[in-house]
Amino acid sequence: MRALVEIFFNPPMAVARFGASPTPLEAFEWRVSRDAHGRVLTVVEPALSFRVADDGRLQPYKPTDIRFKEDDGSVRPVAPFFELWARMQGADGGIEEEPFTLALLAELKITLRHLSVEVNAANLKAARRTNDDACGFQARVAFGGDDHTVKPLLACSPHTSGLQPLVLPDKPVPLGCVQWLKPVAERDPQHPAADLSVLRLRFTPAAGKVYGPPRAVQGPDRLTITGPVDVLQLKNTIEGRVHTIVPPDQRILSDDTPWSTYRMVTGLYEDPQPQDGYDGSDDGNSQSWGVVDDSCDALVAVTVAWRGNRYVAQGRAFVGPPAFAPDRRPFYSVADDLADRDLPLVPVTPENYHQVKAEVVQLFRRVFETAASMNMDAARTEALQDNEAMSAPPSPRLPQTGPASMTEADQPYIDRTPDLTLNQPPTEFTTSVRGDRLSYTQAVPFVHSQLMEEAVLIDFLRRRHAHVRRLLRPAFGLITEWHAEALPPPDPNFRDPRVVRDLMHDMRMPPYMRDAYYVPLSLTRRQYRMMIDFLDLLAKEEGATA
């Protein structure tokens, strides 16, 4: 008989996304396709999905299309599944990983009654800013492995003597729900590959609502300016406009907590970045409106009792907003961040050329999809304004950090952009050069879309390897790579957060984007080294054939 060694969730973590629709978003995959003109583009393609019946059983099906919104405009939430898996040891000592199924339960001579489930979900953003546990709120549910009913996650603040809880138990904030699904041995004849006997849990996030105290009624309207406007006309247009902060039925929070008086940059708190990431930060004296949302992080734990031992699997769900452009892939994902932390650098050799080339092609396609989803003009203006608050010695070999950034004066980095943006004057920060025309934003497709084609991209990288190498912003170096002293001239191979010039924006790729610490974004260290080594390999090939 085999022995149970360990249990774990697959996937170990998942991103859930808000949605007010009662119907979760169906599964889809990204595929490479072509438009009517033969150009490469990424599309979403329906994949095998599950409906959950009233009794908790799964019903597999393949949708014909993907709907992100209902007719009334409500968004379908992303509600991920967590599969329970096991590591089993055979008589020969070998370890195998496999889904935890009804058959495995029978092999271990246990039932669903030998399993227990616990889910803890919490929103601690206000607690972190105020350093007050009573300003956070959390929900906990625990139940047996034979309970397949939906469990709502109703969160309230912990009660601590002398502290006022933000969320009261009789007025909880819903953080979604969980359901331990009912496994069945039978397979669906139309989808026999779907194993319905696997033990699974589904996490469904909340609707994406905001909650506040009774005073969170109305706030001033805000408008972001992205081009030349008639200021007087604009003022007359928006003067007196207000918006509802929180709907009346969601004004359920206590107003007698530190969260209602919190202000950033006072020296009283350790303000997380970005400092202004709360409602009220850009109004008056920046005092918080006392508002929270129903996002959360959730820890899912399943315990299996077998032969007097307890085996625990843990998984995490992170809740965020709906995807702005679900058919566009970010070039820097959570998976890339984890790979950068846990995996070695990608070896680039003539022997694995095709493998690395495939990764490079996908990376450039993701870069285009990200760049094509953003307002490059607004990002450039904000980034260059941020630079004004910093001062670094001139560095002739680096791009411009002022108004001349990404103009014809930004040599030798600039290429075709001035021709595509009508030679934007280097003395202005304006995000537009002619009326409301977003010149940089409109230039992105012309610069990057051709590189979606593999043959065109590889030819470009082979011919312009030195130019591309110069255009790539280095990743931050490991601490072991830093110089003993932070010298003003930046190291060309990596960035150092102690060097001011390494914290300033310029046109290097990706241009004018920020990371989580509000400094210029780069590729991951692993992606950057792969690109540099791949360019070096192409340069050697070019030299050998010259």
Secondary structure, DSSP 8 states (H G I E B T S, - for coil): --EEEEEEEESSEEEEE---SSS----EEEEEEE-TTS-EEEEEEE--EEEE-TTS-EEEE--SS--SB-TTS-B--B--EEEEEEEEE-TTS-EEEEE-BHHHHHHTT--GGGEEEEEEEEE-HHHHHHT-GGG-EEEEEEEETT--S-EEEEEB----TT---SS-TTS-EEEEEEEE----S---TT-TTS-TTB-EEEEE-----EE--TT--EEE------S---HHHHHHHHTT-EEESS-GGG--S-SSSGGGT-BSSSSSS---SSTT-STTTTSTT-B----EES--EEEEEEEEEETTEEEEEEEEEEEE---SSTTS--SS-HHHHHHHHHS------GGGHHHHHHHHHHHHHHHHHHHTTS-HHHHHHHHHHHHTT------TTS---STTTTSTTSTTT--SHHHHTT---TT---S-SBTTB-HHHHHHHHHHGGGGSHHHHHHHHHHSHHHHHHHB---B--GGGS-SS--SS--TT-B-TTSGGGGS--SSBSTT-B-TTSSB----HHHHHHHHHHHHHHHHHHHHH-
